Amino acid sequence: MPAGQPPVAAGAGAAAAVPGDAAPVATPAETAPAAAGAGAAAAASGTAAPADAAPAAAAAAPAGATPAAAAGPTTLNLPGGPMDLTPDHMENGRWYNAEGIPTFKVENGELDYASFSGYRRYHAECHVCHGPDGEGSTYAPALKDSVTHKIDYYTFQEIVASGLQSTGTGSANQVMPAFGTNRNVWCYVDDIYTYLLAHGTGAIPRGRPALKAKKSDEFAAQEESCMSG
């Protein structure tokens, strides 16, 4: 289900200011909002290089570029079945695989804008419990591992929308609140998911992605529609 669909569950969450591109407001305080190697083929000249010639220098990466990450898997083996991570088509400024499930795209070290948006939304709304970069904490699990090994996209959506209750002995307290009516989360649930996928598979390292694709008009229009709806 794309992120632009109406909220599906009741819940509450505090809005937090997010640095970067401004987005349509939901509350007065709210603002909205890798790695590819390049191989160079050496042309055979047929002549020997001078004895004192220095080796060719590698092309310098842009200043502040995201460090190269090891190539991650193209398929996840989840309990409900395999999931293909290959980006197949774009809709509303977001990438989806052939089955219509949100996924990420990293090209020449540049992360797609929706997943970059997910990084910002995660760190505005989720990291207090689940830790920076989805790495987990003593209070809540590492979501980067959950989405790559334990739960599929639809389960992730369900938990975000409806919350999750403790199964501990003698405890029925809700340990995760429902965010289905919190637009600051629900309008970006797909973005948060794909950011966690990108980091959980090793496609991007920890920290703020240095390179991101441009925010598309389609993304901006869908964002405004969801946040003002």
N, CA, C and O of each residue as an XYZ file, in Angstrom:
916
protein
N       0.851     -1.181      0.000
C       0.000      0.000      0.000
C       0.875      1.215      0.000
O       1.642      1.395      0.946
N       0.809      2.105     -1.048
C       1.648      3.289     -1.083
C       1.380      4.188      0.093
O       0.310      4.132      0.699
N       2.355      5.023      0.420
C       2.250      5.837      1.615
C       1.172      6.895      1.501
O       0.737      7.434      2.519
N       0.721      7.214      0.282
C      -0.237      8.266      0.125
C      -1.639      7.893      0.515
O      -2.495      8.777      0.555
N      -1.941      6.621      0.811
C      -3.271      6.224      1.173
C      -3.622      6.758      2.539
O      -2.730      7.001      3.351
N      -4.907      6.950      2.816
C      -5.318      7.528      4.094
C      -4.861      6.691      5.254
O      -4.668      5.485      5.104
N      -4.678      7.307      6.431
C      -4.319      6.558      7.643
C      -5.337      5.490      7.928
O      -6.527      5.660      7.663
N      -4.850      4.350      8.487
C      -5.736      3.227      8.683
C      -5.922      2.847     10.136
O      -6.733      1.971     10.437
N      -5.199      3.474     11.044
C      -5.367      3.088     12.432
C      -5.191      4.282     13.331
O      -4.504      5.243     12.985
N      -5.807      4.218     14.476
C      -5.695      5.332     15.412
C      -4.369      5.291     16.112
O      -3.813      4.214     16.326
N      -3.845      6.450     16.476
C      -2.603      6.476     17.226
C      -2.171      7.900     17.467
O      -2.854      8.848     17.080
N      -1.030      8.040     18.112
C      -0.529      9.369     18.393
C       0.957      9.363     18.329
O       1.583      8.356     18.660
N       1.570     10.491     17.900
C       3.012     10.617     17.911
C       3.361     12.079     17.891
O       2.652     12.881     17.283
N       4.438     12.437     18.543
C       4.818     13.839     18.601
C       5.527     14.228     17.335
O       6.395     13.493     16.864
N       5.177     15.378     16.764
C       5.863     15.870     15.574
C       7.230     16.366     15.968
O       7.424     16.887     17.066
N       8.190     16.200     15.054
C       9.537     16.701     15.314
C      10.026     17.412     14.085
O       9.714     16.996     12.969
N      10.775     18.464     14.252
C      11.303     19.198     13.115
C      12.367     18.378     12.448
O      13.201     17.756     13.105
N      12.332     18.380     11.107
C      13.297     17.610     10.335
C      14.100     18.570      9.492
O      13.515     19.409      8.807
N      15.425     18.483      9.515
C      16.234     19.410      8.727
C      16.093     19.124      7.253
O      15.807     17.994      6.857
N      16.292     20.147      6.437
C      16.307     19.907      5.009
C      15.106     20.546      4.343
O      14.586     21.559      4.810
N      14.660     19.929      3.223
C      13.587     20.487      2.430
C      12.328     20.637      3.258
O      11.975     19.742      4.026
N      11.657     21.747      3.108
C      10.423     21.950      3.847
C       9.303     21.172      3.199
O       9.264     21.013      1.979
N       8.390     20.687      4.025
C       7.260     19.951      3.508
C       5.997     20.603      4.004
O       6.049     21.417      4.927
N       4.831     20.263      3.407
C       3.566     20.768      3.920
C       3.437     20.450      5.390
O       3.864     19.390      5.846
N       2.845     21.372      6.134
C       2.809     21.219      7.577
C       1.626     20.410      8.041
O       0.529     20.501      7.491
N       1.875     19.599      9.089
C       0.790     18.911      9.762
C       0.549     19.575     11.101
O      -0.585     19.647     11.574
N       1.634     20.066     11.720
C       1.545     20.827     12.953
C       2.438     22.039     12.777
O       3.307     22.021     11.906
N       2.262     23.104     13.571
C       3.081     24.308     13.376
C       4.554     24.054     13.456
O       5.327     24.758     12.807
N       4.991     23.057     14.240
C       6.429     22.836     14.426
C       7.010     21.920     13.393
O       8.229     21.757     13.340
N       6.170     21.300     12.548
C       6.670     20.227     11.684
C       7.195     20.754     10.364
O       6.524     21.544      9.700
N       8.376     20.332      9.979
C       8.879     20.559      8.637
C       9.294     19.232      8.060
O       9.886     18.398      8.745
N       8.975     19.036      6.773
C       9.235     17.752      6.184
C      10.639     17.595      5.698
O      11.769     18.032      5.484
N       9.936     16.857      5.685
C      11.004     17.027      4.889
C      10.525     18.028      3.959
O      11.260     18.438      3.060
N      25.397      2.787     -0.677
C      25.376      3.875     -1.607
C      26.663      3.676     -2.311
O      27.787      4.176     -2.358
N      26.104      2.894     -2.738
C      27.494      2.925     -3.082
C      27.681      2.215     -4.385
O      27.289      1.054     -4.508
N      28.267      2.866     -5.375
C      28.486      2.211     -6.634
C      29.938      2.386     -7.006
O      30.477      3.491     -6.942
N      30.546      1.343     -7.379
C      31.915      1.431     -7.829
C      31.932      1.658     -9.325
O      30.996      1.256    -10.016
N      32.959      2.285     -9.838
C      33.073      2.487    -11.269
C      34.398      1.917    -11.702
O      35.450      2.331    -11.213
N      34.358      0.982    -12.606
C      35.595      0.386    -13.100
C      36.021      1.052    -14.389
O      35.180      1.313    -15.250
N      37.251      1.324    -14.540
C      37.748      1.957    -15.753
C      38.578      0.952    -16.521
O      39.484      0.341    -15.953
N      38.294      0.767    -17.786
C      39.038     -0.169    -18.622
C      40.297      0.521    -19.121
O      40.231      1.625    -19.662
N      41.440     -0.122    -18.941
C      42.707      0.461    -19.392
C      42.900      0.150    -20.868
O      42.806     -1.006    -21.280
N      43.165      1.164    -21.654
C      43.367      0.977    -23.086
C      44.811      0.539    -23.334
O      45.759      1.140    -22.828
N      44.948     -0.515    -24.118
C      46.289     -1.012    -24.423
C      46.934     -0.114    -25.462
O      46.361      0.121    -26.526
N      48.108      0.383    -25.163
C      48.778      1.306    -26.080
C      49.850      0.635    -26.925
O      50.240      1.139    -27.978
N      50.318     -0.507    -26.444
C      51.358     -1.190    -27.196
C      52.741     -0.648    -26.930
O      53.716     -1.162    -27.479
N      52.854      0.377    -26.103
C      54.168      0.936    -25.782
C      54.364      0.923    -24.282
O      53.404      1.040    -23.521
N      55.590      0.783    -23.863
C      55.886      0.721    -22.437
C      55.835      2.111    -21.838
O      56.239      3.086    -22.471
N      55.345      2.193    -20.632
C      55.299      3.477    -19.928
C      56.706      3.842    -19.484
O      57.520      2.954    -19.226
N      57.009      5.144    -19.390
C      58.330      5.554    -18.902
C      58.586      4.965    -17.532
O      57.660      4.736    -16.755
N      59.860      4.722    -17.246
C      60.225      4.052    -15.999
C      59.776      4.836    -14.781
O      59.460      4.252    -13.744
N      59.746      6.178    -14.904
C      59.388      6.967    -13.732
C      57.929      7.387    -13.732
O      57.530      8.240    -12.939
N      57.142      6.807    -14.598
C      55.728      7.197    -14.662
C      55.012      6.729    -13.412
O      55.223      5.608    -12.950
N      54.162      7.589    -12.865
C      53.390      7.241    -11.667
C      52.125      6.510    -12.076
O      51.585      6.767    -13.152
N      51.640      5.598    -11.232
C      50.383      4.923    -11.544
C      49.260      5.936    -11.686
O      49.256      6.987    -11.045
N      48.308      5.592    -12.543
C      47.169      6.484    -12.758
C      46.397      6.645    -11.458
O      46.144      5.664    -10.759
N      46.030      7.851    -11.137
C      45.291      8.117     -9.896
C      43.829      7.782    -10.084
O      43.250      8.010    -11.146
N      43.243      7.234     -9.031
C      41.813      6.929     -9.083
C      41.039      8.226     -9.041
O      41.469      9.210     -8.438
N      39.874      8.211     -9.702
C      39.027      9.401     -9.704
C      38.614      9.746     -8.286
O      38.180      8.882     -7.523
N      38.749     10.985     -7.951
C      38.430     11.418     -6.586
C      36.936     11.451     -6.387
O      36.195     11.899     -7.262
N      36.487     10.975     -5.233
C      35.060     11.021     -4.911
C      34.700     12.432     -4.506
O      35.542     13.164     -3.985
N      33.449     12.828     -4.741
C      33.026     14.169     -4.318
C      33.229     14.360     -2.823
O      33.125     13.411     -2.046
N      33.516     15.585     -2.432
C      33.731     15.866     -1.016
C      32.484     15.503     -0.223
O      31.372     15.891     -0.584
N      32.674     14.764      0.849
C      31.550     14.391      1.699
C      30.728     13.236      1.165
O      29.660     12.940      1.699
N      31.206     12.579      0.124
C      30.428     11.495     -0.459
C      30.287     10.340      0.518
O      31.164     10.092      1.345
N      29.166      9.641      0.405
C      28.943      8.483      1.245
C      29.974      7.415      0.931
O      30.168      7.107     -0.245
N      30.649      6.832      1.918
C      31.640      5.798      1.646
C      31.015      4.619      0.919
O      29.843      4.296      1.113
N      31.820      3.986      0.079
C      31.308      2.835     -0.660
C      30.945      1.712      0.298
O      31.689      1.401      1.227
N      29.788      1.110      0.054
C      29.342     -0.009      0.872
C      29.409     -1.285      0.040
O      29.302     -1.257     -1.186
N      29.584     -2.381      0.724
C      29.632     -3.658      0.026
C      28.295     -3.939     -0.633
O      27.243     -3.580     -0.103
N      28.340     -4.580     -1.785
C      27.104     -4.912     -2.485
C      26.257     -5.820     -1.619
O      26.728     -6.835     -1.107
N      25.011     -5.444     -1.464
C      24.104     -6.225     -0.635
C      23.355     -7.251     -1.456
O      23.572     -7.363     -2.662
N      22.472     -8.003     -0.811
C      21.684     -9.014     -1.518
C      20.652     -8.372     -2.429
O      20.253     -7.229     -2.206
N      20.228     -9.077     -3.426
C      19.158     -8.606     -4.305
C      17.817     -9.233     -3.939
O      16.773     -8.818     -4.442
N      17.849    -10.232     -3.066
C      16.626    -10.891     -2.621
C      16.708    -11.132     -1.119
O      17.748    -11.542     -0.605
N      15.615    -10.877     -0.426
C      15.534    -11.169      1.001
C      14.769    -12.463      1.210
O      13.731    -12.682      0.584
N      15.270    -13.314      2.078
C      14.573    -14.543      2.429
C      13.824    -14.314      3.739
O      14.356    -14.539      4.826
N      12.596    -13.867      3.612
C      11.767    -13.551      4.770
C      10.888    -14.739      5.141
O      10.657    -15.611      4.303
N      10.391    -14.794      6.382
C       9.546    -15.916      6.810
C       8.347    -16.148      5.891
O       7.937    -17.291      5.688
N       7.782    -15.074      5.334
C       6.626    -15.233      4.457
C       6.971    -15.531      3.015
O       6.072    -15.705      2.193
N       8.249    -15.595      2.688
C       8.663    -15.854      1.321
C       9.693    -14.844      0.861
O       9.904    -13.833      1.530
N      10.341    -15.096     -0.270
C      11.395    -14.194     -0.756
C      10.838    -12.860     -1.234
O       9.700    -12.773     -1.697
N      11.655    -11.832     -1.113
C      11.297    -10.500     -1.609
C      12.414     -9.986     -2.494
O      13.574     -9.935     -2.084
N      12.058     -9.606     -3.708
C      13.025     -9.057     -4.654
C      13.223     -7.572     -4.352
O      12.253     -6.820     -4.261
N      14.464     -7.157     -4.199
C      14.779     -5.771     -3.885
C      14.998     -4.912     -5.130
O      15.184     -3.701     -5.015
N      14.979     -5.517     -6.306
C      15.300     -4.796     -7.529
C      14.269     -3.720     -7.827
O      13.083     -4.034     -7.931
N      14.677     -2.457     -7.968
C      13.712     -1.410     -8.334
C      13.212     -1.627     -9.758
O      14.003     -1.763    -10.691
N      11.899     -1.657     -9.913
C      11.293     -1.963    -11.212
C      10.607     -0.753    -11.833
O      10.719     -0.534    -13.040
N       9.913      0.020    -11.042
C       9.215      1.184    -11.562
C       9.037      2.224    -10.466
O       9.118      1.919     -9.276
N       8.792      3.457    -10.894
C       8.603      4.565     -9.960
C       7.169      5.051    -10.015
O       6.565      5.144    -11.084
N       6.637      5.358     -8.847
C       5.290      5.905     -8.735
C       5.289      6.942     -7.617
O       5.754      6.672     -6.510
N       4.766      8.127     -7.911
C       4.732      9.218     -6.933
C       6.117      9.511     -6.341
O       6.245      9.861     -5.168
N       7.142      9.361     -7.176
C       8.495      9.662     -6.722
C       9.132      8.594     -5.868
O      10.168      8.838     -5.248
N       8.528      7.393     -5.817
C       9.057      6.285     -5.006
C       9.272      5.065     -5.896
O       8.525      4.827     -6.846
N      10.312      4.296     -5.566
C      10.619      3.087     -6.323
C       9.888      1.885     -5.729
O       9.735      1.760     -4.514
N       9.438      0.997     -6.636
C       8.760     -0.239     -6.248
C       9.352     -1.401     -7.043
O       9.833     -1.221     -8.162
N       9.309     -2.598     -6.446
C       9.748     -3.769     -7.198
C       8.622     -4.226     -8.119
O       7.574     -3.583     -8.177
N       8.822     -5.315     -8.831
C       7.837     -5.768     -9.813
C       6.515     -6.150     -9.174
O       5.483     -6.147     -9.844
N       6.528     -6.484     -7.875
C       5.300     -6.863     -7.170
C       4.617     -5.668     -6.513
O       3.605     -5.833     -5.831
N       5.156     -4.471     -6.711
C       4.544     -3.274     -6.152
C       4.906     -2.995     -4.705
O       4.220     -2.217     -4.041
N       5.967     -3.611     -4.199
C       6.425     -3.379     -2.831
C       7.520     -2.311     -2.865
O       8.414     -2.379     -3.709
N       7.465     -1.335     -1.969
C       8.482     -0.273     -1.977
C       9.888     -0.836     -1.812
O      10.113     -1.768     -1.041
N      10.818     -0.260     -2.542
C      12.220     -0.637     -2.418
C      13.077      0.607     -2.625
O      12.552      1.682     -2.916
N      14.377      0.469     -2.479
C      15.296      1.593     -2.594
C      16.111      1.472     -3.882
O      16.123      0.433     -4.543
N      16.785      2.558     -4.208
C      17.700      2.531     -5.348
C      18.923      3.372     -5.021
O      18.806      4.527     -4.610
N      20.092      2.783     -5.206
C      21.358      3.497     -5.049
C      22.069      3.430     -6.392
O      22.351      2.345     -6.899
N      22.356      4.591     -6.963
C      22.999      4.645     -8.273
C      24.141      5.654     -8.225
O      23.938      6.827     -7.909
N      25.343      5.181     -8.543
C      26.539      6.032     -8.477
C      26.675      6.693     -7.109
O      27.049      7.861     -6.997
N      26.364      5.916     -6.072
C      26.494      6.412     -4.720
C      25.362      7.306     -4.260
O      25.387      7.802     -3.134
N      24.373      7.520     -5.107
C      23.268      8.435     -4.805
C      22.025      7.648     -4.403
O      21.547      6.793     -5.148
N      21.516      7.951     -3.222
C      20.316      7.291     -2.709
C      19.080      7.981     -3.258
O      19.041      9.206     -3.371
N      18.067      7.186     -3.600
C      16.827      7.791     -4.084
C      16.233      8.711     -3.024
O      16.430      8.512     -1.826
N      15.498      9.726     -3.491
C      15.031     10.753     -2.567
C      14.077     10.203     -1.513
O      14.152     10.606     -0.352
N      13.182      9.293     -1.892
C      12.207      8.771     -0.935
C      12.908      8.078      0.231
O      12.508      8.256      1.382
N      13.940      7.295     -0.046
C      14.666      6.618      1.032
C      15.446      7.614      1.883
O      15.588      7.423      3.091
N      15.950      8.678      1.258
C      16.588      9.740      2.031
C      15.556     10.421      2.937
O      15.844     10.743      4.090
N      14.363     10.634      2.403
C      13.263     11.158      3.215
C      12.987     10.229      4.391
O      12.702     10.690      5.496
N      13.070      8.920      4.153
C      12.872      7.953      5.216
C      13.917      8.064      6.307
O      13.611      7.902      7.488
N      15.163      8.342      5.911
C      16.218      8.560      6.905
C      15.844      9.712      7.829
O      15.971      9.597      9.048
N      15.390     10.806      7.263
C      15.051     11.972      8.071
C      13.822     11.712      8.938
O      13.799     12.092     10.108
N      12.814     11.073      8.379
C      11.602     10.796      9.150
C      11.883      9.796     10.275
O      11.374      9.938     11.387
N      12.693      8.795      9.972
C      13.050      7.833     11.015
C      13.714      8.554     12.192
O      13.374      8.301     13.348
N      14.645      9.437     11.903
C      15.386     10.087     12.980
C      14.589     11.203     13.644
O      14.999     11.717     14.685
N      13.464     11.581     13.062
C      12.580     12.526     13.728
C      11.572     11.820     14.623
O      11.179     12.362     15.656
N      11.151     10.625     14.245
C      10.017      9.984     14.909
C      10.324      8.639     15.570
O       9.610      8.243     16.492
N      11.356      7.930     15.132
C      11.532      6.528     15.530
C      12.791      6.236     16.338
O      12.831      5.269     17.098
N      13.815      7.065     16.177
C      15.120      6.675     16.717
C      15.182      6.738     18.241
O      16.043      6.101     18.848
N      14.281      7.498     18.868
C      14.318      7.593     20.329
C      14.164      6.212     20.957
O      14.814      5.903     21.956
N      13.302      5.384     20.369
C      13.116      4.022     20.884
C      14.005      3.002     20.171
O      14.618      2.150     20.815
N      14.073      3.091     18.844
C      14.733      2.046     18.057
C      16.204      2.333     17.757
O      16.861      1.560     17.060
N      16.716      3.442     18.281
C      18.134      3.731     18.131
C      18.471      4.401     16.814
O      17.753      4.221     15.830
N      19.561      5.180     16.773
C      20.008      5.795     15.522
C      20.258      4.745     14.448
O      20.785      3.665     14.717
N      19.868      5.090     13.226
C      20.124      4.230     12.059
C      19.427      2.873     12.164
O      19.836      1.920     11.501
N      18.393      2.772     12.978
C      17.665      1.509     13.093
C      18.459      0.405     13.742
O      18.160     -0.773     13.548
N      19.493      0.776     14.531
C      20.391     -0.213     15.106
C      19.857     -0.854     16.384
O      20.467     -1.787     16.906
N      18.723     -0.364     16.894
C      18.132     -0.958     18.080
C      18.633     -0.327     19.364
O      19.583      0.455     19.358
N      17.978     -0.677     20.474
C      18.347     -0.160     21.780
C      17.948     -1.196     22.819
O      17.444     -2.265     22.476
N      18.175     -0.880     24.083
C      17.751     -1.784     25.151
C      16.242     -1.786     25.291
O      15.679     -2.647     25.968
N      15.584     -0.829     24.657
C      14.142     -0.684     24.792
C      13.364     -1.269     23.616
O      12.252     -1.766     23.793
N      13.939     -1.214     22.431
C      13.214     -1.637     21.224
C      14.186     -2.301     20.250
O      15.388     -2.038     20.289
N      13.656     -3.174     19.366
C      14.529     -3.943     18.467
C      15.143     -3.109     17.355
O      14.702     -1.996     17.071
N      16.177     -3.677     16.731
C      16.836     -3.055     15.585
C      15.954     -3.245     14.356
O      15.844     -4.356     13.838
N      15.331     -2.180     13.892
C      14.401     -2.295     12.770
C      15.106     -2.628     11.463
O      14.501     -3.224     10.572
N      16.378     -2.253     11.336
C      17.098     -2.605     10.108
C      17.220     -4.122      9.960
O      17.272     -4.642      8.845
N      17.266     -4.826     11.092
C      17.310     -6.287     11.055
C      15.907     -6.883     10.914
O      15.721     -7.912     10.264
N      14.933     -6.227     11.529
C      13.554     -6.725     11.452
C      13.073     -6.778     10.009
O      12.503     -7.783      9.584
N      13.298     -5.692      9.240
C      12.756     -5.649      7.877
C      13.544     -6.507      6.902
O      13.041     -6.832      5.827
N      14.766     -6.879      7.252
C      15.567     -7.693      6.337
C      15.578     -9.183      6.694
O      16.018    -10.010      5.895
N      15.090     -9.527      7.900
C      15.144    -10.935      8.305
C      13.855    -11.488      8.914
O      13.638    -12.699      8.898
N      12.994    -10.609      9.454
C      11.908    -11.124     10.286
C      10.502    -10.802      9.795
O       9.611    -11.643      9.916
N      10.279     -9.628      9.254
C       8.921     -9.241      8.866
C       8.904     -8.704      7.440
O       9.881     -8.125      6.966
N       7.765     -8.909      6.761
C       7.632     -8.379      5.411
C       7.030     -6.976      5.464
O       6.725     -6.452      6.535
N       6.869     -6.388      4.291
C       6.384     -5.011      4.187
C       5.002     -4.839      4.813
O       4.747     -3.855      5.508
N       4.120     -5.793      4.566
C       2.751     -5.652      5.048
C       2.675     -5.773      6.572
O       1.865     -5.105      7.215
N       3.513     -6.619      7.136
C       3.576     -6.714      8.598
C       4.147     -5.433      9.188
O       3.680     -4.953     10.221
N       5.158     -4.885      8.526
C       5.734     -3.612      8.969
C       4.665     -2.527      8.983
O       4.542     -1.788      9.960
N       3.891     -2.428      7.905
C       2.816     -1.438      7.836
C       1.801     -1.638      8.953
O       1.365     -0.679      9.590
N       1.433     -2.886      9.183
C       0.426     -3.186     10.198
C       0.898     -2.766     11.590
O       0.134     -2.193     12.366
N       2.151     -3.054     11.894
C       2.683     -2.703     13.209
C       2.767     -1.186     13.377
O       2.415     -0.654     14.430
N       3.235     -0.489     12.334
C       3.317      0.962     12.413
C       1.929      1.566     12.581
O       1.743      2.487     13.376
N       0.959      1.053     11.839
C      -0.392      1.612     11.885
C      -1.102      1.335     13.204
O      -1.728      2.225     13.779
N      -1.002      0.100     13.680
C      -1.809     -0.320     14.831
C      -1.035     -0.456     16.128
O      -1.643     -0.635     17.183
N       0.269     -0.379     16.083
C       1.073     -0.544     17.285
C       1.313     -2.008     17.595
O       0.874     -2.894     16.862
N       2.013     -2.250     18.691
C       2.343     -3.616     19.073
C       2.305     -3.719     20.583
O       2.877     -2.886     21.286
N       1.635     -4.735     21.077
C       1.525     -4.919     22.517
C       2.538     -5.924     23.015
O       2.944     -6.840     22.299
N       2.939     -5.729     24.268
C       3.896     -6.632     24.887
C       3.279     -8.002     25.077
O       2.098     -8.135     25.400
N       4.105     -9.022     24.870
C       3.662    -10.395     25.122
C       4.315    -10.946     26.382
O       4.236    -12.145     26.650
N       4.956    -10.080     27.152
C       5.617    -10.510     28.373
C       4.619    -11.010     29.409
O       3.455    -10.609     29.397
N       5.061    -11.867     30.287
C       4.205    -12.445     31.309
C       3.591    -11.364     32.184
O       4.291    -10.530     32.758
N       2.255    -11.400     32.271
C       1.541    -10.473     33.131
C       1.517     -9.046     32.649
O       1.160     -8.147     33.410
N       1.884     -8.814     31.413
C       1.904     -7.456     30.888
C       1.070     -7.357     29.626
O       1.264     -8.117     28.677
N       0.139     -6.413     29.622
C      -0.655     -6.175     28.428
C      -0.474     -4.740     27.959
O      -1.273     -4.229     27.174
N       0.578     -4.095     28.441
C       0.822     -2.714     28.069
C       1.332     -2.615     26.639
O       2.101     -3.464     26.187
N       0.906     -1.584     25.936
C       1.364     -1.364     24.572
C       2.786     -0.831     24.605
O       3.061      0.201     25.218
N       3.678     -1.536     23.947
C       5.072     -1.114     23.959
C       5.410     -0.248     22.757
O       6.407      0.474     22.770
N       4.584     -0.316     21.713
C       4.750      0.601     20.586
C       3.402      1.225     20.288
O       2.422      0.508     20.085
N       3.333      2.549     20.257
C       2.051      3.197     19.973
C       1.663      3.039     18.514
O       2.501      2.738     17.665
N       0.393      3.244     18.234
C      -0.101      3.226     16.856
C       0.164      4.584     16.213
O      -0.049      5.628     16.829
N       0.632      4.555     14.964
C       0.938      5.790     14.255
C       0.088      5.968     13.004
O       0.409      6.793     12.149
N      -0.994      5.202     12.889
C      -1.792      5.248     11.669
C      -2.450      6.571     11.382
O      -2.732      6.874     10.222
N      -2.708      7.376     12.405
C      -3.307      8.691     12.172
C      -2.316      9.824     12.386
O      -2.695     10.994     12.339
N      -1.074      9.498     12.615
C      -0.023     10.509     12.735
C       0.582     10.723     11.352
O       1.387      9.911     10.896
N       0.209     11.789     10.694
C       0.668     12.017      9.316
C       2.182     12.167      9.224
O       2.782     11.857      8.195
N       2.792     12.642     10.299
C       4.246     12.807     10.278
C       4.970     11.469     10.143
O       6.137     11.426      9.751
N       4.275     10.381     10.467
C       4.814      9.040     10.293
C       4.143      8.353      9.114
O       4.817      7.847      8.217
N       2.808      8.335      9.116
C       2.096      7.494      8.148
C       2.280      7.957      6.714
O       2.322      7.125      5.807
N       2.391      9.260      6.481
C       2.599      9.740      5.114
C       3.970      9.350      4.575
O       4.225      9.463      3.376
N       4.853      8.888      5.463
C       6.218      8.536      5.074
C       6.568      7.093      5.446
O       7.744      6.733      5.517
N       5.547      6.274      5.682
C       5.820      4.912      6.156
C       6.619      4.120      5.126
O       7.494      3.339      5.499
N       6.334      4.307      3.840
C       7.101      3.605      2.805
C       8.544      4.098      2.754
O       9.465      3.313      2.528
N       8.737      5.393      2.964
C      10.084      5.957      2.941
C      10.921      5.408      4.089
O      12.084      5.048      3.905
N      10.319      5.345      5.277
C      11.018      4.787      6.435
C      11.393      3.334      6.170
O      12.497      2.895      6.491
N      10.460      2.599      5.580
C      10.697      1.183      5.277
C      11.874      1.013      4.311
O      12.751      0.182      4.546
N      11.897      1.790      3.232
C      12.969      1.599      2.241
C      14.319      2.086      2.777
O      15.359      1.527      2.429
N      14.308      3.119      3.621
C      15.565      3.524      4.257
C      16.121      2.381      5.109
O      17.312      2.076      5.046
N      15.256      1.757      5.899
C      15.699      0.642      6.744
C      16.184     -0.533      5.894
O      17.149     -1.205      6.260
N      15.525     -0.781      4.769
C      15.990     -1.829      3.850
C      17.383     -1.510      3.326
O      18.263     -2.371      3.310
N      17.578     -0.263      2.899
C      18.868      0.126      2.316
C      19.998     -0.035      3.329
O      21.070     -0.539      2.993
N      19.761      0.390      4.560
C      20.802      0.253      5.582
C      20.930     -1.193      6.040
O      22.041     -1.681      6.249
N      19.812     -1.876      6.196
C      19.847     -3.254      6.676
C      20.529     -4.217      5.721
O      21.082     -5.227      6.157
N      20.500     -3.925      4.432
C      21.166     -4.783      3.441
C      22.596     -4.344      3.157
O      23.302     -5.000      2.391
N      23.030     -3.247      3.762
C      24.392     -2.772      3.549
C      24.566     -1.907      2.328
O      25.696     -1.600      1.951
N      23.462     -1.497      1.689
C      23.578     -0.657      0.498
C      24.040      0.747      0.852
O      24.661      1.425      0.034
N      23.740      1.185      2.072
C      24.233      2.473      2.573
C      24.774      2.251      3.984
O      24.269      1.390      4.704
N      25.781      3.004      4.388
C      26.340      2.848      5.729
C      25.529      3.630      6.749
O      24.518      4.247      6.413
N      25.978      3.598      7.988
C      25.344      4.386      9.032
C      25.542      5.874      8.759
O      26.459      6.274      8.042
N      24.668      6.677      9.341
C      24.807      8.118      9.219
C      23.956      8.696      8.100
O      23.290      7.975      7.358
N      23.998      9.990      8.003
C      23.211     10.713      6.998
C      23.767     10.445      5.603
O      24.952     10.682      5.364
N      22.951      9.963      4.686
C      23.437      9.754      3.317
C      23.895     11.079      2.711
O      23.156     12.064      2.721
N      25.110     11.096      2.188
C      25.680     12.343      1.671
C      25.126     12.705      0.305
O      25.002     13.884     -0.026
N      24.795     11.701     -0.484
C      24.309     11.935     -1.840
C      22.871     11.465     -1.950
O      22.545     10.347     -1.551
N      22.014     12.313     -2.490
C      20.609     11.945     -2.641
C      20.098     12.454     -3.976
O      20.582     13.458     -4.499
N      19.127     11.759     -4.516
C      18.495     12.199     -5.750
C      17.636     13.427     -5.470
O      17.291     13.709     -4.323
N      17.305     14.135     -6.505
C      16.482     15.337     -6.379
C      15.046     14.967     -6.033
O      14.521     13.959     -6.506
N      14.433     15.776     -5.218
C      13.021     15.602     -4.881
C      12.176     15.896     -6.119
O      12.257     16.982     -6.693
N      11.366     14.919     -6.522
C      10.585     15.066     -7.748
C       9.286     15.820     -7.482
O       8.815     15.896     -6.347
N       8.724     16.366     -8.537
C       7.434     17.044     -8.430
C       6.347     16.056     -8.005
O       5.435     16.415     -7.260
N       6.447     14.816     -8.478
C       5.449     13.798     -8.127
C       5.498     13.485     -6.629
O       4.459     13.336     -5.987
N       6.702     13.387     -6.084
C       6.837     13.136     -4.647
C       6.237     14.300     -3.863
O       5.485     14.094     -2.910
N       6.574     15.524     -4.270
C       6.084     16.707     -3.562
C       4.564     16.779     -3.585
O       3.938     17.124     -2.584
N       3.969     16.450     -4.739
C       2.506     16.504     -4.854
C       1.838     15.469     -3.974
O       0.843     15.768     -3.315
N       2.370     14.248     -3.952
C       1.787     13.204     -3.114
C       1.968     13.530     -1.643
O       1.072     13.289     -0.835
N       3.125     14.078     -1.292
C       3.401     14.467      0.088
C       2.404     15.525      0.561
O       1.850     15.418      1.655
N       2.183     16.529     -0.254
C       1.246     17.591      0.101
C      -0.173     17.046      0.247
O      -0.901     17.423      1.166
N      -0.558     16.157     -0.668
C      -1.893     15.573     -0.605
C      -2.106     14.779      0.679
O      -3.162     14.878      1.305
N      -1.110     13.994      1.071
C      -1.239     13.177      2.270
C      -1.212     14.035      3.527
O      -2.012     13.824      4.439
N      -0.297     15.001      3.582
C      -0.157     15.805      4.792
C      -1.324     16.754      5.001
O      -1.618     17.131      6.135
N      -1.990     17.144      3.930
C      -3.115     18.085      4.063
C      -4.455     17.370      4.056
O      -5.495     17.990      4.279
N      -4.434     16.058      3.798
C      -5.683     15.295      3.704
C      -6.251     14.953      5.025
O      -7.300     14.313      5.098
